[in-house]
Amino acid sequence: MKILMTLTGLIILAATLRYRFASGVTVSEFDPWRHLALIDNIRTGAGFTLFDRQPYIWYNSIWYHLAAMFGPGANAAWLSALLSIVSLVVFFLFLLKTEQSFVTALAGGLMVAAYGPLVTFTGGYGSESFALLLVLLACLLATYQAKRMAVIAAGVLFGIALVSRINFVFTCFLLLPLLTDRKSRLLFLVAAGAVVTAGWWHNHVIISTHPFLFTWDGLATRGTDYNLFSTLVPQLQPAVAAATRSLYGQVASLPFDFFSRGPAAWGNVVFLALGAGCVLASGRPWLIAATLAPLAWFGLFDTTLSTNFFRHYLAVFPPLFVGIAVFCGRMQSAVGERGGIARHSWPLLVLVVVMAGLPYLQPLPMPALETMTPPPEVMTAEYYMVNSGIYHPENLIRRYPGKRFIGMPLDPSQFEEFSRHYPQYTTILWHRQFSVQDALYRYLTDSGRYRVTAGAASQSGLNYLILEKVSGNSPAQRSR
């Protein structure tokens, strides 16, 4: 009865905070136009496509098909919040089963219920909440390793989580020690590997049948430039990595969300330091690996600067929560016989975590489409090429659904080849701020291939240029 009442209270707390957060969101702050377009395209029969009706490989489609069943794209935020609440239940039961400690399970449940960044990151349109739930379900199922089907199911769920959000890969260190015999680990790895291989093959087929792939913010990437790893993880494709590093160096040069939340981001540092300290104090090698491996990768090996966005640290939350919860359980056990205030000192640790994340419980406002896109009077063409960055071309797709938008290559030397595959796109819409393709702009204008025909500004002052193709001025003709 105590466990049921506690779990009910945790669910009410989690649901209250998530309802309050979701009710204050007008548009989710994380790549909203991209997610909304993908979900709505599925609902309208266009499939999992985004640019020029090309199958989209930047994400796996499983979450988006699930979200499309839940209603219009904006409803995905409510589905994410619901799955986040289910994650709380799964994590509580997982800790209760593995640690055999009510205090440990309660501490972990409180953090999942009330830690602000988790509420925010699992309350958007993307697959973060879905992947987190699958990882935690895989952990819980792995504790039933006497049942082989449970182990296989754990592997399948973990594989789906990986193709949905690859940054969860290091949680394998949290999972594997739950499987104490060789056969169980083999079954788990085979099941997870089969799902990941299927995801890789799906991307490979699309890449091999399209000379250029539209990925991050519409960036056009040449299919022959993908290798074994970037086929599964397009973020590792060289042009994509260079482009994201260029943009994030301008708009997100500081880690842990210091660029967007300022001093409030110190709470992220406090949480990571506190959690890492508790994990190290646990003395559990696998738990330490599950925590330090992603932190080391994010801090030392991420050449794209993507992990300057704290939401990518969601994949580290489970081992950090486990470490803090285990430390709370040890505190309660160590002073349990002394009684008095000392017996109940462990909630202070949880309180520090919750307080560190409080600023995230207030959603950040997203600018309206009109403030980030050019006015209708300059949008007279039907087909547009757009330079990538700051949500372009996704927000243009959202605002002007009757028009067609694609990105362009990062490397100017690929533009002639690229343009031959898309002859109907002869107009370029160029945003001047936060551009990652200035070299391409110089190439187009210096060569005389395109000329500026108009200019405009969005309501927030973003400057745009319209470039039109100069007819009869191809490189071949100019060389005659």
N, C-alpha and C positions, 0 to 999 in steps of 0.2 A: 504493500500500500504506500509506503514512504517513497519508493522509487516511482510509482505511478503519479503520485501527487507532485513530486519534484519535477518530473518530466513535463507534466501538464503546466506547471508554473513557468518552466523554461520556454515552452512553446508559446505561451501567452506573451511573455516578455519579448521573444524573438518576433512574433507576429505584430506586436504593437509597434516596435521600432521600425520594422520593415514597412508596415502600412503608413506610418508617419513619413518615412523617407520617400516611398513611392508616390504618396499623395502630393509631395512638394516638388516632384520632378515634372517639368514640362517636356523636355527632351533629354534623354540620357546623355551623359557627357563623354562617353567613350565610343568614337566612330559611329555615331547614331545613324547617319544617312546611309551608310553602307549596309548596316544590319537591317534597317527598315526596308531598303530596296530589295535585298535578297529575300526576305520573308514575303514581301508583297508580290514579288515576281513568281514565287512558288504558288502563292494563292491564286494568281491570275492565269496560271498555266504556262508561264514562260520558263519554268524550271529554275534550277539553281544557277542563274546567270546574272551578269551585272553589266558588262561593257560589250556593246555590239552583239548581245545575245550569246556571248561566249561562255561556256561552262567555267565556273570560278574555282580556282584551285587554292586561293589564299586561305580559305577555310574549308573544313570538312562540312558536308551538308546535313549531317544527321540532326544536329541541334535545330537547324533552320526548318527542316521538315516538321519536326516536333512542334516548334513555335508556330509554324503556319497553321497547324491543326487547332491551335489555341485561339485563333482569331487574327485580326489585323496586326501589323508589325508592332505597334505600340503596346499591345497586350503582352508581348514577350517579357517586359519588365516585371509584370505581375507573376508570370510563370517562373521567372528566375527567382523572385522572392519566395515563392512557394517551395521550389526545390531547395533553396537555402535553409528553409525551416526543416525540411525533411533531413537535410545534412546534419542539422543539430541533433535530431533524434538518433540518427545512425552513429554519430560520433560519441554521443553519451553512452549508447549501448556498447559500442566498441571498447571504450575505456573501462566500462563496468565489467566487461567480460575478460579483458586482458590484464587489467590491474587489480581486479577484485577489491576495489576501494571505492566506496560511495563518495568520499570527499574528492578523489581524483576525477571521477566522472562528473561530479557537480561543478568543479572548477573548470573543466574542459567545456562543459555545456554552457556555462555562463559566458565564457569568452566567445564561443561561436554565436551565442545569442546576441551579445551586446557589443562586440568589438566593431567600432565604426567602419574602418576600411573594409572589413569583410561584408558588412551590410551594404556598403556602397558598391563594391566590386561584384557582388552577386545580385545586384538589383538593376542591371542594365539589359540591353537587348542581345548581348553576345552570349557565348557558350561557357563563360566562367563558372556560373553556378551549376550548370549541367556537368561539367568536367569535375568540379569539386565533389559533387554528390557521387559520381561514378567511382572516384578514387576511394572515398570513404566507404562506399558499399563494398568495393573490392577488398578493403582491409577487413571489414566485418566478416565477409564470406570466407576469407582466408583463415579465419580462426576456426572454421569448421572443416579443417583439412581431412578429417576422417571420412568425409563425404566427397568423393572425387568430383561429382557434378558441381559442388560448391566451389571447388578449386578452379575448375574449368570456367565456371561463370565469373569468378573473380578475375581470371585472366582476360576474358572477353571484355568485361567492363573496363578494366584498366587499359586495354588496347583502344577501346572507343574513346576513353578519356585522353589518351595520348594523341590520337589523330584529331581530336577536338582542340586540345590545348597542350602542345608539346612540352611546355615548360613544367608540366607535372611529372616529367620523366624521372626526376630524382627521387620521387616518392616511392620508387621501387625499393629503395633501401629501408623504407618503413614497412613495406609489404613482405619482402622475402624472408625476414626472420620469423614471421608468423607461420611459415611453412617449414616445418622442422625435418621433413624427410625428403630425400632426393627425388622420389617419384612425383611428389606434390609440386616441388619447384619446377620440375621439367614440364609437367602438365600446364602449370600456370604460364610459364614462358612460351610454350608452344601456342597456347590459346591467345595470349597477348600478341605474340609475333605474327600469328595468322591475320589478326585484325589490322595490325600496322602494315603488313605486306599488302593486304587488300587495298588499304588507303594509298600506299605507294603506287601500286599498279593502276589504280584509278587515275591518279595524277599523271603517271607516265603516258597513258593512252591519250589523254587530253594534250599533253605537251608535244607528243610525237605527231599529232595531227593538226597542230597550229604553229605556223612559223613564228608568231609572236603571241605572248601570253600577257594579259592585263592583270596586274597583281595589286600591290599596295598603292592606294590612291591613284589607280588607273595606270601606273607606270607600265609601259610596253617593254617586255623583256624577251629577248630572242630565245626560241625553244632550244637551239643547239648549245646554249650557254648553261643549261641545267645539268647537274651531275647526280650521282647516286643519292647524295644527302639533300641537296636543294630540291630534288623532285618531291621528296616527302615534306621538306620544310622550306617553302619558297623564300622565307625570310633570309636564308643563307645564300641565295643567288647573288652573285657579285654586284650587279647593278642595283638590286634592291637594297643590299647592305650599304652601298655607297650613298644612295639617295636618302635612306632613312637617317643615316649618320649626318648627312648635310642638313636636313631639316631639323632634326632634334638638337643638333648643335646650335641652331638659331633659337628654337622655341623651348627647349627642355634641356639646357646644358647642365643643370644641377640634378643630382639623383634624389630619390625619395619624395618627389613632388614639391621640392622647395620652390620650383619655378611657378607653381600654380597656387600653393597654399602658404608659402612664406614661413613665418615662425611656427605655424601650426604643424608643419612637417617634422619638427623636432620630436613630436610624439612617435613618428615612425622609427626614428633612430632609437628612442628609448625602448620601444617594443622589441626591435631586433636585438638590441644589446641585452635586454633582460631575458628574452627567450633563448638566445644563444648561450648565455651564462647558465641558465637552468638545464639546457640540453647537455652542456659540458659537465655539469655537476651530476647528471644522471649516471655518467660512466658507461653508457650503453653505446658501443661502437656503431651499430647500425643507425641508431637515432642521430648520433653525431654526424655520420656520413650523410644522412637524409637532409640535414640542416646545412652543414658547411659546404657540401658539394655545390648546391645551387647558389649559395651566397658567393662562393669563389668564382663560379662561372659568370654570374651577373656582374660581379665587380671587376674581374680580370680579363675575361675572354669575350664579352659581348661587344663586338666591334660596331654594332648598329646603334648603340645608345638607347635601344628600346627599353631596357630595364631602368632607365632614369624615371620611367613611369612606375610608381609604386604598385600599381595594380598587378604587374607581372609577378610581384612577390607573393601573390595569393597562393602560389604553388608551394611556398615555404611555410605557410600558416599551419598546416596540419602537424608537421614535426615540432614546430615551435609551441603550439598549443599542447601537444603531448608532453613536451619537456617541462613546461610551466605547470601543467596539471599534476604530473608526477612529483614535482618538487613540492607542490601544495600538499599532496598526500603524505609525503615524507615529513613535512612540517607538522601536520596534524598528528601523525603517529609518534613523532619524536617527543612531543610535549603533551601527548594525550593523557598521561598519568599525573601531570602536574595540576591540571584543572585551571580554573580562572581564565583570565584574558589570554594567556599564552596559548591555550588550547585552540582558540579561535583566531589566531593571528594570520592564518593562511589566506583569508579573504582579502587582506590588504594587497597581496600580490596580484590577485585578479582585479582588484580595484585600480591598481596602477595601469594595468593593461587597458581596461575599459576607459579610464580617464585619458590615456594617451591617444585613443582613437576617437574621442568625442567630436572633434571638428568635422569628421567625415559624415556624421549623422545629419548634417545640414547639406543638402544637395547644392552643387554649384550650378548657377544658371548658364544655360547654353544660349549663344546668340541666335537670333531668328535667322531664317534663311535669307531674308531680304538684306540683312546687314553683312552677309558674307558672299553674296553673289551679285553679278551686274544687273542693272535694271532691264525690264522687258524691251525697252525701245531699241536697244542695241543688239538684241538677240533675234536677228531677222533670218538667219540661216537655219537649216535643218540638221546638218551634220557638223560637229565641232571636234577638233582635237584640242586638248587642254593640257597645260603643264601640271605636274602632280604637286601634291602638298596641300596642307591646311584644308583637308576634307574634299579637295577637288579631285576628280569631277563628280564624286558621289552626291554632294549637295546640289549640284546643277541638275543631276538626274531627278532628284527629289522635287526641285522647284519647277523644272521645265520638263514634265513627263512626255510631252509630245515631240521632243527633240532627241537627238542621239549624240552621246559624248564618249570619247575614248581618250586614253592618255597617249604619250609619245615616248620614244626611247630616251635614255639618259645620254647615251653616246651619240654625238652628231653623225658619226660615220655610218650609223645604222639607219638614218632617217630615210634615205632614198629607197633602200630595200623595203623598209616598213611602209612607206607611202604607196608603193606599188600594190601592196596587198589591200589597201583601203582607198581606192581612187575616188570614192564619193565624198571623202572627207577632204575638203579643200580650204576650209576656214579654220583658223586657229584662234582660240580664246586664251589670252595670256594674262595671268595675274602677276603683278610685279613684286609684291611682298612675299617673302619666304619661298622664293623659287629655288628649286634644286637643279634646274636645267638652263642656267644662264649661258652655258657654252653652246647649247642648242639654239638659243635665241640669237646669239651672235652669228652662228653659222647660217641660219635662215635669212637674216636681214643683210648680212655682209655679202652673201652670195647673190642677192637679188632675186632669190627664189620666191620670197614672200615680201609683201610690203604692208605697213601699218595703214589701215583705212579708217579706223575709228578708235575712240577712247571713251572710257566711262569710269565711274566710281560707284562702289556699293554704298549703302547707307552708313556703314562704319568707316568709310574712307579707303577701302581697299581699291587699288587702281588696276584697271583692266585695259588691255589693248586688243583690238580685232586685227588679225593679220589675214590677208587674202593672198591666195596663190596667184603669181604673175603668169598669165597664160603665155605659152610659147617660149618659156624661159627655163627650160630644163637644162641640167648640166650638159647633156649630150648636144643640145642645140647651141649652147653658148660656146662649146669647144670648136664649132665649125668655122 
